[in-house]
Amino acid sequence: MELTDKRIGFAFTGSFCTLMEVYEQLVRLVPLCDKVLPIFSNAVAEYDTRFVKAKDFYCMVSKAADAQPITSIVAAEPIGPKKLLDAMIVAPATGNTLAKMANGITDTPVLMAVKSHLRNNRPVVLAVSSNDALGANGENIGKLMNRKNIYFVPMRQDAPNGKPCSVVADFSMIIPTLQAALEGQQLQPMLIS
């Protein structure tokens, strides 16, 4: 599917070790779309980590997307009523975000953006990055897999010997997953080795 006329939300949550890898996918996506609107979780907007400083990441994403990221629940709420997006990506999608999404909790800008966007029956693409995806969060991922308009980027165990419950999406598959989701299809295989 062509993306040239599509408006895409790109939401970042706090799997800090994967932010730069996901940022590369944002950079790839921007020239393919009409517009990419970045959205930050509170953690991404506020926390300096050993991987990236919050202010530096904000500036990088703003420049790449030519748009300032949404960083508040109030700013995210109009996404649905104004039908601002054709699809939304959450990458990385942390276990915390997945758990809250699966259980209807809306307490961050990303969760409000997803909730607001889903009211229009439009796709949300999730790129999992969670140390407990095959543990405590397995149940939440299962719930989300059964929800209408939720699509997953193909994912794999990233360190089965050292972290047997940890799963990370193949971030290079974000764009193909988005294209499939816009056609109402889940990209397969969803679980890769």
C-alpha positions in Angstrom: 0.0 0.0 0.0 1.2 3.5 -0.9 1.6 5.8 2.1 2.0 9.1 0.2 -1.4 10.4 1.3 -1.3 8.9 4.8 -1.1 10.7 8.2 0.7 8.5 10.7 1.1 8.9 14.4 4.4 7.6 15.7 4.4 7.0 19.5 7.5 6.3 21.5 7.4 4.7 24.9 10.2 4.0 27.4 12.2 1.0 26.2 15.2 3.3 26.2 17.7 0.8 24.9 15.7 0.6 21.6 14.8 4.2 21.1 17.6 5.0 18.6 16.9 1.8 16.6 13.2 2.9 16.4 14.2 6.5 15.6 15.9 5.1 12.4 12.5 3.7 11.4 10.8 7.1 11.9 13.5 8.6 9.6 12.7 6.0 7.0 8.9 6.5 7.3 8.7 10.3 7.1 9.5 10.7 3.4 7.0 8.0 2.5 4.0 9.7 4.2 2.0 12.9 3.9 2.6 13.6 7.6 4.1 11.8 10.6 3.0 13.1 14.0 5.3 12.1 16.9 3.9 11.3 20.4 6.0 10.7 23.5 5.2 8.9 26.7 5.9 10.8 29.9 9.1 8.7 30.4 10.5 9.4 26.9 9.7 13.1 27.3 11.2 13.4 30.7 14.0 10.9 31.5 17.6 11.3 30.6 19.2 7.8 30.3 22.5 6.3 29.4 21.1 5.8 25.9 19.9 9.3 25.1 19.0 12.5 26.9 15.3 13.5 26.8 15.9 17.0 25.3 18.3 15.6 22.6 15.8 12.9 21.6 13.0 15.5 21.5 15.1 17.7 19.1 16.1 14.8 16.9 12.5 13.6 16.5 11.1 17.1 16.0 13.7 17.7 13.2 13.2 14.3 11.5 9.3 14.6 11.5 9.2 18.3 11.0 6.7 18.4 13.9 6.9 18.8 17.6 6.0 15.7 19.5 2.8 15.6 21.5 3.8 15.3 25.2 0.6 15.7 27.1 -2.7 13.9 27.5 -4.6 17.1 26.6 -2.7 17.5 23.3 -3.3 13.9 22.4 -7.0 13.8 23.0 -8.1 15.6 19.8 -6.5 12.9 17.6 -9.7 10.9 17.5 -12.4 13.6 17.4 -10.5 15.5 14.7 -9.6 12.3 12.8 -6.0 13.5 12.6 -4.4 10.1 11.7 -4.9 7.2 9.3 -2.9 4.9 11.4 -0.8 4.9 14.6 2.5 3.1 15.4 3.6 2.5 19.0 7.3 1.7 18.9 8.9 0.6 21.1 5.7 -0.6 22.9 6.8 -1.4 26.5 5.2 -4.0 28.7 3.8 -1.2 30.8 2.1 0.4 27.8 0.8 -2.9 26.6 -0.6 -3.8 30.0 -2.4 -0.4 30.4 -3.7 -0.6 26.8 -5.0 -4.1 27.4 -6.8 -3.0 30.5 -8.2 0.3 29.4 -5.9 2.6 31.4 -5.3 6.0 29.8 -2.8 7.9 31.9 -0.1 8.9 29.4 -0.1 10.9 26.1 0.6 7.7 24.1 -2.3 5.8 25.7 -4.7 8.8 25.2 -3.5 9.0 21.6 -4.2 5.3 21.0 -7.6 5.4 22.7 -8.6 8.5 20.8 -7.4 7.1 17.5 -9.1 3.7 18.0 -12.6 5.4 18.2 -12.3 5.9 14.4 -11.8 2.2 13.7 -8.3 2.8 12.3 -5.2 0.6 12.8 -2.7 0.7 15.6 0.6 -1.0 15.0 2.5 -2.2 18.1 6.2 -3.0 18.1 6.8 -4.8 21.3 9.9 -4.4 23.4 9.4 -6.0 26.8 11.5 -8.1 29.2 8.3 -9.8 30.4 6.4 -10.3 27.1 6.4 -14.1 27.7 5.9 -13.7 31.4 3.4 -11.3 33.1 2.7 -9.4 29.9 1.9 -12.5 27.9 -1.7 -12.3 29.0 -1.9 -8.6 27.9 -0.4 -9.3 24.5 -2.9 -12.1 24.1 -5.7 -9.7 24.9 -4.5 -7.1 22.4 -4.0 -9.8 19.7 -7.8 -10.4 19.9 -8.7 -6.7 19.6 -10.0 -5.1 16.4 -7.6 -2.7 14.7 -4.5 -3.8 16.7 -1.6 -5.2 14.6 1.8 -6.5 15.8 5.2 -6.0 14.2 6.8 -9.4 13.9 8.7 -10.2 17.1 11.2 -12.6 18.5 12.9 -13.6 21.8 15.9 -11.4 21.9 18.0 -13.3 24.5 16.3 -16.7 25.2 19.2 -18.0 27.3 19.7 -15.0 29.6 16.2 -13.4 29.4 13.7 -16.2 28.5 10.6 -13.9 28.8 12.1 -11.0 26.8 10.7 -10.2 23.3 11.6 -7.5 20.8 9.9 -6.6 17.6 11.9 -6.6 14.3 11.8 -2.8 14.0 12.9 -3.0 10.4 9.4 -4.5 9.8 7.5 -1.5 11.1 6.7 0.0 7.6 5.6 -3.3 6.0 3.4 -4.0 9.1 1.9 -0.6 8.8 1.2 -1.1 5.1 -0.5 -4.5 5.8 -2.5 -3.0 8.7 -3.8 -0.2 6.5 -5.3 -3.0 4.4 -6.7 -4.8 7.4 -4.1 -7.5 7.5 -1.7 -8.8 10.1 1.7 -9.2 8.6 2.8 -12.9 8.9 4.6 -14.6 10.4 4.1 -12.6 13.6 6.5 -14.7 15.7 9.9 -15.1 14.1 13.1 -16.8 15.0 
